């Protein structure tokens, strides 16, 4: 019996930047959100599927497709983090006071022991806010608070 092999379609990036420039952007980015976006684009440029690249850098697939679309439409300016650093955005999970509490919590070991990780911070935020929190957001807060 004949089986068809389904090959995932690979997205093509418009040549706004070379592969080396994409790699340099993700390795040198000061903003962790931008670094993750540049890393995604670098992997897609290296012939990874968007799904593979998204999984590798810890991004949601639909969000990853949006990043690729914005890059193809706007080039480098489409990747910039538009949130204001240091100020909670309207979508911020934690108030400034809660961020300070988290900063203090990160100075000691997590309740379950070991080191602080994205999932552990996400659980801390969920406990503090009563909201469901994705592990990625925990990682984002670890990066934002420089841990």
TORKOL-4160 file (C-alpha; in steps of 0.2 Angstrom, whole numbers, padded with zeros to 4 digits, m for minus):
147
<pt num="1" X="0000" Y="0000" Z="0000"/>
<pt num="2" X="0006" Y="0017" Z="m0005"/>
<pt num="3" X="0009" Y="0030" Z="0009"/>
<pt num="4" X="0012" Y="0048" Z="0006"/>
<pt num="5" X="0025" Y="0057" Z="0015"/>
<pt num="6" X="0019" Y="0074" Z="0021"/>
<pt num="7" X="0033" Y="0087" Z="0021"/>
<pt num="8" X="0030" Y="0102" Z="0031"/>
<pt num="9" X="0031" Y="0118" Z="0021"/>
<pt num="10" X="0045" Y="0129" Z="0025"/>
<pt num="11" X="0043" Y="0148" Z="0027"/>
<pt num="12" X="0054" Y="0159" Z="0017"/>
<pt num="13" X="0061" Y="0174" Z="0026"/>
<pt num="14" X="0063" Y="0190" Z="0015"/>
<pt num="15" X="0082" Y="0194" Z="0014"/>
<pt num="16" X="0081" Y="0209" Z="0026"/>
<pt num="17" X="0096" Y="0202" Z="0035"/>
<pt num="18" X="0109" Y="0189" Z="0031"/>
<pt num="19" X="0110" Y="0173" Z="0042"/>
<pt num="20" X="0125" Y="0179" Z="0051"/>
<pt num="21" X="0116" Y="0196" Z="0055"/>
<pt num="22" X="0101" Y="0186" Z="0062"/>
<pt num="23" X="0113" Y="0176" Z="0072"/>
<pt num="24" X="0122" Y="0191" Z="0079"/>
<pt num="25" X="0105" Y="0199" Z="0083"/>
<pt num="26" X="0100" Y="0185" Z="0094"/>
<pt num="27" X="0117" Y="0183" Z="0102"/>
<pt num="28" X="0119" Y="0201" Z="0106"/>
<pt num="29" X="0101" Y="0206" Z="0110"/>
<pt num="30" X="0100" Y="0214" Z="0127"/>
<pt num="31" X="0081" Y="0212" Z="0128"/>
<pt num="32" X="0076" Y="0193" Z="0131"/>
<pt num="33" X="0060" Y="0195" Z="0121"/>
<pt num="34" X="0069" Y="0201" Z="0106"/>
<pt num="35" X="0083" Y="0188" Z="0108"/>
<pt num="36" X="0070" Y="0174" Z="0107"/>
<pt num="37" X="0062" Y="0182" Z="0092"/>
<pt num="38" X="0079" Y="0184" Z="0083"/>
<pt num="39" X="0084" Y="0166" Z="0088"/>
<pt num="40" X="0067" Y="0160" Z="0080"/>
<pt num="41" X="0071" Y="0169" Z="0064"/>
<pt num="42" X="0088" Y="0163" Z="0063"/>
<pt num="43" X="0082" Y="0145" Z="0065"/>
<pt num="44" X="0069" Y="0148" Z="0051"/>
<pt num="45" X="0082" Y="0155" Z="0040"/>
<pt num="46" X="0092" Y="0139" Z="0043"/>
<pt num="47" X="0078" Y="0129" Z="0035"/>
<pt num="48" X="0069" Y="0124" Z="0051"/>
<pt num="49" X="0050" Y="0124" Z="0050"/>
<pt num="50" X="0041" Y="0138" Z="0061"/>
<pt num="51" X="0034" Y="0124" Z="0072"/>
<pt num="52" X="0052" Y="0116" Z="0075"/>
<pt num="53" X="0059" Y="0133" Z="0078"/>
<pt num="54" X="0045" Y="0139" Z="0090"/>
<pt num="55" X="0047" Y="0123" Z="0100"/>
<pt num="56" X="0066" Y="0125" Z="0101"/>
<pt num="57" X="0065" Y="0143" Z="0108"/>
<pt num="58" X="0050" Y="0140" Z="0119"/>
<pt num="59" X="0037" Y="0150" Z="0109"/>
<pt num="60" X="0019" Y="0147" Z="0105"/>
<pt num="61" X="0017" Y="0142" Z="0086"/>
<pt num="62" X="0004" Y="0155" Z="0082"/>
<pt num="63" X="0015" Y="0169" Z="0090"/>
<pt num="64" X="0030" Y="0162" Z="0080"/>
<pt num="65" X="0020" Y="0163" Z="0064"/>
<pt num="66" X="0016" Y="0181" Z="0068"/>
<pt num="67" X="0034" Y="0186" Z="0072"/>
<pt num="68" X="0039" Y="0179" Z="0055"/>
<pt num="69" X="0025" Y="0188" Z="0046"/>
<pt num="70" X="0030" Y="0205" Z="0055"/>
<pt num="71" X="0048" Y="0202" Z="0050"/>
<pt num="72" X="0044" Y="0199" Z="0032"/>
<pt num="73" X="0033" Y="0214" Z="0032"/>
<pt num="74" X="0043" Y="0227" Z="0042"/>
<pt num="75" X="0061" Y="0219" Z="0043"/>
<pt num="76" X="0071" Y="0223" Z="0058"/>
<pt num="77" X="0058" Y="0236" Z="0065"/>
<pt num="78" X="0045" Y="0222" Z="0066"/>
<pt num="79" X="0055" Y="0212" Z="0079"/>
<pt num="80" X="0058" Y="0226" Z="0092"/>
<pt num="81" X="0050" Y="0224" Z="0109"/>
<pt num="82" X="0037" Y="0238" Z="0110"/>
<pt num="83" X="0034" Y="0236" Z="0128"/>
<pt num="84" X="0041" Y="0249" Z="0139"/>
<pt num="85" X="0055" Y="0242" Z="0150"/>
<pt num="86" X="0053" Y="0243" Z="0169"/>
<pt num="87" X="0035" Y="0248" Z="0168"/>
<pt num="88" X="0021" Y="0235" Z="0169"/>
<pt num="89" X="0011" Y="0235" Z="0153"/>
<pt num="90" X="m0008" Y="0233" Z="0153"/>
<pt num="91" X="m0005" Y="0214" Z="0150"/>
<pt num="92" X="0008" Y="0213" Z="0164"/>
<pt num="93" X="0004" Y="0199" Z="0176"/>
<pt num="94" X="0012" Y="0207" Z="0191"/>
<pt num="95" X="0010" Y="0224" Z="0198"/>
<pt num="96" X="0026" Y="0234" Z="0203"/>
<pt num="97" X="0024" Y="0228" Z="0221"/>
<pt num="98" X="0022" Y="0210" Z="0216"/>
<pt num="99" X="0037" Y="0211" Z="0205"/>
<pt num="100" X="0047" Y="0217" Z="0220"/>
<pt num="101" X="0040" Y="0203" Z="0230"/>
<pt num="102" X="0046" Y="0191" Z="0216"/>
<pt num="103" X="0063" Y="0199" Z="0216"/>
<pt num="104" X="0064" Y="0195" Z="0234"/>
<pt num="105" X="0058" Y="0178" Z="0232"/>
<pt num="106" X="0071" Y="0174" Z="0219"/>
<pt num="107" X="0085" Y="0179" Z="0231"/>
<pt num="108" X="0081" Y="0162" Z="0241"/>
<pt num="109" X="0078" Y="0144" Z="0235"/>
<pt num="110" X="0061" Y="0140" Z="0228"/>
<pt num="111" X="0049" Y="0131" Z="0240"/>
<pt num="112" X="0051" Y="0115" Z="0231"/>
<pt num="113" X="0070" Y="0116" Z="0231"/>
<pt num="114" X="0083" Y="0117" Z="0217"/>
<pt num="115" X="0085" Y="0133" Z="0206"/>
<pt num="116" X="0072" Y="0145" Z="0200"/>
<pt num="117" X="0066" Y="0140" Z="0183"/>
<pt num="118" X="0052" Y="0147" Z="0171"/>
<pt num="119" X="0039" Y="0134" Z="0177"/>
<pt num="120" X="0043" Y="0138" Z="0196"/>
<pt num="121" X="0041" Y="0156" Z="0193"/>
<pt num="122" X="0025" Y="0153" Z="0183"/>
<pt num="123" X="0018" Y="0143" Z="0198"/>
<pt num="124" X="0024" Y="0157" Z="0210"/>
<pt num="125" X="0015" Y="0170" Z="0199"/>
<pt num="126" X="m0001" Y="0159" Z="0198"/>
<pt num="127" X="m0001" Y="0157" Z="0217"/>
<pt num="128" X="0000" Y="0176" Z="0219"/>
<pt num="129" X="m0012" Y="0181" Z="0206"/>
<pt num="130" X="m0024" Y="0167" Z="0205"/>
<pt num="131" X="m0022" Y="0167" Z="0186"/>
<pt num="132" X="m0016" Y="0153" Z="0175"/>
<pt num="133" X="0001" Y="0157" Z="0170"/>
<pt num="134" X="0011" Y="0149" Z="0155"/>
<pt num="135" X="0029" Y="0143" Z="0159"/>
<pt num="136" X="0035" Y="0155" Z="0146"/>
<pt num="137" X="0029" Y="0169" Z="0156"/>
<pt num="138" X="0039" Y="0163" Z="0171"/>
<pt num="139" X="0054" Y="0163" Z="0161"/>
<pt num="140" X="0051" Y="0180" Z="0154"/>
<pt num="141" X="0050" Y="0187" Z="0172"/>
<pt num="142" X="0066" Y="0178" Z="0177"/>
<pt num="143" X="0074" Y="0187" Z="0162"/>
<pt num="144" X="0066" Y="0203" Z="0166"/>
<pt num="145" X="0072" Y="0203" Z="0184"/>
<pt num="146" X="0089" Y="0197" Z="0178"/>
<pt num="147" X="0090" Y="0180" Z="0186"/>
